[in-house]
């Protein structure tokens, strides 16, 4: 993240770093700050970088921390310079490089609503959790096949638990048919959009854009200052090539 000219930029950048580089449990995960970075129980490690000659010590620490029980670990390096320096050493050690991830922030006025015939957007609550779960699973699997009942129950359980904390969501329907979802977490001043997706038959109609607009408008009305989202640079390229919507209609996940 580079220093920007927008007055909210540095605050937002510091907030985002804090989510990953400090112990942060409000989203249902456990994290521990260690010498080389922050280690999460979901096999994700976040670091600001360290010299390549310390790589072996880092790998030893990883094995000890995770007890050698994981088949893969995702390492995120929050510094382009450190990434360029550490990358070759990591690849020599057998790690595989993935596409860079970008953070998008929205601060300021909210766009006018789109006119989509038959579109209704409902806040997520206990009565529509099942529809939300089924819609999300279809959107993110890129399939209209009915989701496994076990996966639906698991999704409902997770969302219900998060709704007791900082998690919030919305369900979009078109002519009463569940079409898309948005899911976010609310922090002190910011909302973090973690999932945004539409089912295959409802894509390229502006539904994802309207879900995002509604989320931003509603949270700004309650005093939040910005909306943030994380996505792969591959998704950005695909988005620029295929669609005018601000985020991929097939979904983002964090």
Secondary structure, DSSP 8 states (H G I E B T S, - for coil): ----SSTTHHHHHHHHHHHHHS---TTS--EEEETTEEEETTSEEEES---GGGHHHHHHHHHHHHTT--S--EEEE--HHHHHHHHHHHHHTT------EEEEEE-S--------TTEEEEE--GGGHHHHHHHHHHHHHT--S---HHHHHHHHHHHHHHHTTTEEEEEEEETTEEEEEEEEEE-SSEEEEEEEEE-GGGTTSSHHHHHHHHHHHHHHHTT--EEEEEEEHHHHHHHHHH-SSSS-TT-EE-
